[in-house]
Amino acid sequence: MTIDTKRLCRELAKIVGADNVLDDKPTSLVYAKDVMPYDLEPQNIPYAVVRPANTAEVSGVLRYANQHGVPVHIHGSGTSLVGLARPKTNCIVLDTGRMMELRIFPERGYFEVGPGFHIGKLRKALAPYKSLLPVFPGSEPVATIGGTISVNTSAHAVDAALGKPGDYVLGLEVVLPTGEIVQTGTESTRKPAGIEPTKFLIGSEGLLCVITMVRMRLIPLPYFQNIVAFYENSDAILDTVMEMYRQNVPPPMFFEFLDEKAAKVGFEAVGLSPPTGAVAMVTMHASGPAGCLEKTENFLAFLKQANPMEARIVEDGAEWNKIWSSRAEAGNYIYRLGSTFGSEITPRADQLKAAYYDARTAILQLESYKNPEFYSFGHIGAPTVHAYAFIPTKDLSNDVKKAVVKEVREKTEEINVKYGGCGGEWGITAQRVSFLKKRYPESYYELLTKFKKALDPQNILNRGNLEGWT
């Protein structure tokens, strides 16, 4: 299909204003790129970027796109780690960044927010109302609430303790791919029972709609206490997580870990003495201070059953901030000083250790690049294994990068299928259609395509994510 981009931009400008239509090459390249390590290809660079201010303008863009058969790719902040943020075809990129209206109704028990509102700013805005935002991405300063609900990720939090953010969504305002505006859900704090579209649209990864407003319940802010535990090796932490689920111990809100190599890097980066083994970082929560202390002491006693080298409650806030930030600094190190290829494995809880060792072997025995380094850190208590292949150079060809991404993805898929897992944090489409076909009966993928076709007969929205772009 040949597109007259100048005419396209003139028509889009009639909908969103000339200042909010961008078609210069540098801007297009920025919107087409994401954290995937390899470079762009010409067929994936957008024709133009539009920045609508409200639901009516989103509707206008999608109606125009349907009339002219032009694909539209939704852009929140571009922080996805698996290619969801990258267009898969020449298209219009619809940036929701201007849609940042926030209305807080404490007397109603909820707030309403536009999709472009950043998670970090939203958390600060809710603080005066002593309200918890149940979303904790590592990219919090720039990640948006629209992207979060579209993927339905709680990020670092343990689902068994907190649930998914979609569990707290009372309703949505969305624009369907055809341009139709739909309101879903309720203004009550009691969610509807039975069939209700909100449940289908949350987590739909931009395939079924553009979210233009999220109505979310105000959650009372709990009390927190923190624990750090040092172990001789990662095995002891893996065993502890599996035992936590086996004994049905109340799980913490956060249960992060750093393997031996990552702990050394992370602790040195924040000015702490490097540990000799692996590290676990735990945050407990409860509605009151006494209950939180009791819960924390009970969990500490549970941790000590595995005979860690040291395990203690961290009372000092400054010390905890350093310990907690060591996890982020470990990630910054491997992303900054070389080429890093990540994975997400969410095995059955009783198979966590086996899945971890399969992932480690898969990384160390890559065929696409010989002798990479292995790092693992992240939300082990979820349970999630993030296994990283680290190559200590950025001087790799595009073909090599694509080959490593493909191999890591395929091996990750095999491990998730083997141990009953699926994407719990990063989303499951874009590169993972082959996984869906391995993990579930063929009818599962057929059902997704039927949902998509029913709401998007011309396949306008996020084209390529469901088809299995690689």
N, C-alpha and C positions, 0 to 999 in steps of 0.2 A: 504494500500500500504506500503510495506516494502522498506525502503531506506537505502542503504549503505552510511552512511554520510561521511566516509573517502574517498570513491570513488567520491562521489558528490563534495567534497571539492577539490579533485585533478583536476576534470574536470573544475570546476569553476575557479581554479587558472590559468588554461591555458588561460582563457579569461581576467581576471582582475589582475592577478599576485598573488602569494601566500600571500604576505603581506596584501592583501585586501580581503581575505576570512577568516572569523572568525567562529569557531564552538565550542569554549569553553563554558561551561555551564553559567558562570557569564555573559558573553557578550550576550548570547542568552536570558537570563532572562531580562537583561536591555532593549533589543530591543523589547521584548514581552510585557513589562509593559508600562502603560501610567498612566494618572491621574485618571482613573477609580479606585474607592476605594478598590475593592476587589482583591484577589490574583489570580495568574495565575493557569491555569489548564494544565496538561501535553499535551493534544491534541492541544494546541495553542502555544507551544514553537517552535521556528524555528529550522530547521535542521542546517542552516548556515546563516551567514550575509555576503553579498557581498557589496563592495564599489567601483562601477565603476567610472572611471575618465572622460568618454566621451560618446557620443551617440553610437559610434560603440560598446563599451563594454556593454552598456545597451542592444543593439540589440542582441549581442552574448549571454547574459544571458537569454533573453527571447526566443531566438531560441532553446537554450539547454533545457529550461524548457518545451517548447512545445513538443520537441522531446521525452522527458522522462516523461511528464505528471506531473511535479512538480509545485505546486502553487507558485506564487511570490507575496509578499506583499511589497508595496512601503512605505518607511520610510523617512520622511522629518526631523522633529525634535521631533515628538511625543507629541505635545502640545494639540492635540484635546481633547475636554472635553466630547465627547460622544462615545468614543471607536473606532473612525476611525483609530487611530494609532496602535491599538492592533491587531495582527494577529488573525484570526478566525480559523486557522487550522495549522498543521505542514507545514512548507513552507521554501522557500528561502526569507529572508528579503533583499530587495534591498535598500540600503542607498544612497541617492543622495548627501550626504554631501560633497563629493570631487568635485562636479560639480559647481564651483564657478567663472567661467569666467565672466567678466563684460566688456562690450564695450559701451562707451557712444559716441553718434554721434550728437552733438548739431546742426551741419549743416544740418542734416537730420531730426531732431526733434524727435529722439527716442533713446532708449538704448536697448541693448540686454544683458541678464543675465542668468546664469545657475540656476537651481532649488535649489541648496544648499546654495545660498547666503542668509545670515540672513537679516531680515528686518531692524534691527537697523543699521547694517553696510551699507546697501544699501542706507538708508536715508542720512547717512553721506557722502557717495560717490557722491550723487546727489546734495548735498548742494552747492558746488562751482558753479554749473550750475543754481543755484536759481530755483531748480525744486522740486515740491511736489511729494512725493510718496503717493498715495491715499489708504494707508493701515495703520490701527492703532490698532493692536492687543495688548492686555495686556501683551502678551509674546514676545513683540518686540525684546528683545535682542537675543532670540534663535529661534523664528519662522522663517521659510524659505519662500522665494517668491514662490517656487514650490508648497508648501502646500497651500499657500494663494490663488493662482490661481486655484489650484485643487478644493478648496472649494468655491472659488469666494466670499470671505468674506471681507468686508470693516472694520469689527470688530467694534470698538467703534464709528465710524463715522455714521452720519445720512444719510441714503441712499438718501433721498429726496434732500439733499444739495450737496452730492458728487457723488452719484452713486456707482456702484460696481467696483472693480479693473478691472474686465473683460471688462468694458466699454472703458478702455484705452489700452487694448491689441490689437496690430496691427497684430500679427502673432505668431505662435508657431513652434518649432521643437519638434516632438514627436516620440516616438517609440510605435507602436501598439503592442497589446499583442502577436501577431505572430512573432514579431521581425522586421517588416517592418518599415523603417524610412520614415516619412512624414513631409514635410514643408507646413505650411498653411499661409494664410493671405497675407500681402502686405508689401512692403518697402516704400510705400507712407504713409503720415499721414492721408490720407483719407481711411477709412476702406471699404472693399468690400460690395456692396449691394447684396441682394439675398442670395441663399443657399451657405453657406461657412463653412467648417468644424471647424474653430476656435470657432465658437459660440457653437457647440455641445460639444467640448472637454473642454472648460473652465467650471469649476464647476462639472466635471464628477467624482471627488473624487477618482481618480485612478482606476476607473472601466473600462475605455476605452483606456487608454494610459499611458505611462510614459512621462511626460514633461521633455525635456532636454534643452530647450532654450525658453525664453520668450522675445518677442519684444514688448516694451511698450512705449507709447508716453511720451515725456517730457512735464510735466504740469508746467506752470509758478507758482512759489511760491507766494501765496497770502499774504496779510497782515492779522494779527489776533488781536482780542481784546477779553478780557475775562470778564465774569459777574458771580458774585456769588449772590445767593438769598436764604434767610432763611424763612422757612414757619413753621407754627404751627404744621402741620402734612403732611403726604404724600398725603392726599386727594387733597390738594390745588395744588400740583404739577401735579397730574394726571389730574385735571380739566384744568390746564394751557396748558398741552400738547394737550389735546383734542380741546381746544379752538384755539390753534395755527393752527391746521389743518382746523378747521371749518371756521376760518377767512382767511385762505390761507396766513398767515403771512410767509414771507420768512424764512425758517428754518435755524437754526445754523448748523455749521459743527459738533459740539458736544453738546449734551444736556444730561448730566449725572445727576444722583440723588443718594442720600443716604437716606434710610428711617430713622426713629427716632433712632433705635438701632444702625444701621450701622454708622450714622453720629457721634454719641457719641464715638464709638470705633475708627473710622478713625481719627477724629480730635484730640483725646487724643494721638493717636499713633504718630502724626507728631508735637506735642507740641503746638496745638492750643486749645483755650478754647472750651469745648464741647458745641454745640448748644442745645437748648431746644426742637428742633423739627427736621424737615427734611430739607435737603439742596439740591439745584439745582446748577449745574455748567455748564456754557454755554460758548462756543467759537464761535465767529462770524468771518467770513472771507470775503474779497473782494479784488479786484485787486489793489486798491490803498489805501493809508492811509486815505484820506478824505472820500472816499466811505465806508471804513470799520468803521470809527467813526460814520458816519451817520447811517449806518445799525445797529451798536451796540446801539446807543442812541434810535433808533426806537424800537428795541427789548426790551430794558430796560423799555421803556414806556409801551410796551405791557405787560411785566411781572408785572408791578405795578398795572395794572388793577385788579389783583387778591388780592391786598392788602397784600403782603408778609410782614413779620416783618421787613425785610431789604432786599434791592436789590441795587447793585451798580456795577460799572465798577471797575475792579481790575487793577490798573496801575503798581503796584510794582511786578516785575517778581519773586522775592524771595517769596513774600506772595502767589502769584498764584501757584507757584510750591508746596508749602505746602498744599494749599487747594486742588489742583488737585491730589496730591499723597495720600490724605486722602481716596480716593476711593479705590486705590490699597491696602492701609494698612488695610482697613476694610476687604477686601478679604483675605489678608494674615492672619489676626487674625482668621477668622473662619476656614480657611484651616489648620492652624498650631495647633490650640488648641482643635481640635475635629475632628469628622467625618462630612463631608459636602457633601450634595447631591443637585446638581443644576438643573435648568430647564431653558428652553428658550421658551417664549410665545410671538408671534408677532401678536397681534389681529388687527382687523379692528380699525382704529384710533378712531372712535366714540364709541368703546366698550372697550377702554383701562381700564377704572376704573372698569367696571364689571369683566373683565378678571383678573385684579389684585386681586380683592377680592375673586374670585373663586380660584385663585392660593394660596392665603393666607389660605383660609379655607382648601384646599386640603392638604397643608403642615401641618397645625396644627391638622388635624384629620387623620393622617396616621394610618393605621392599623398595618403596619409592625414594627413600633416602636412608642411607646406611648409618648406623650408630648415632641416632638422635639421643638426647638426654630425656629422662623421664622425671616429671614433677607431678605431684598431686596435692591439691588443697581445695577446700571448699566445704560444702554443706553435708558432711558425711552422715550426720544424724538424720537427714531427711527421709530415707537414705539416698544420697547421690554420690556417685564417683565422678569427679572431674579429673580425667587423665590427660596430661598435656605432653605433646611431643615438642621438645625445645631444640632448635638448631641454632647454635650460637653465631649466626651471621644473617644479615639481611640480603646478602648478595646471592640470591637465588633467582633462577629464571622463572617466568610466569608459568611455564609448563611444569616445572618441578613443584611449584607451590600448588598448582591445581591437582597434580598427581597425589601429593601428600594429603591434601584436604579430602580427596575422594577416597583414598585408602583408609584414613582415620575414620571417616564417616561410615564406610562399609563395614569395617571391623567393629565399630561401635554398635551398628545395627545388629550384627550377629550376636554380640554379647547381650544386648537388651532382649532380643528374641529368646536367647538361651535361658535367661534368668527372669523372664516375665515382666520386663520393664518397658517404659515408654517415656517420652519427653515430659519431664515434670516442671521444667523451668524455662527452656528456650523455645518452646513451640515444636510442632511436629510436622509441618508441611515444608514447602520450599525444596529442600534437598532430601526429604525423607519419605517420598511416596513409595519407593522401593521397600522401605522398612514397613510401612503400613501394610503392604501386600504380603510381606513375610510374616508379620506379627499377627494379622487378623485374617479371617476368611475374605475371599474376593468380594463378597457382598458388602463388606465394610467400606471399602474404597468406592464401590458403586453407589452406596448410600450418600457418601460425601459429594460425589459428582452430581447426584440428583438434587441434593439440597442446593448446590451451587447453580445448577441450570434453572431450577425453579425461580430463584431470586435474581439471577443474572443471566438471562437467556443469551446475551451477546458476549458473555465472558469479558466484561469491561473491567471489573475490579481485580487488581493484583494478579493479572494474568501471568501464569507460569508457576505460581506457588503451589497450585494443586496438581499441575501437570508433571512436576518432578524435575524442575530445572537443576542442572548441576554445574 
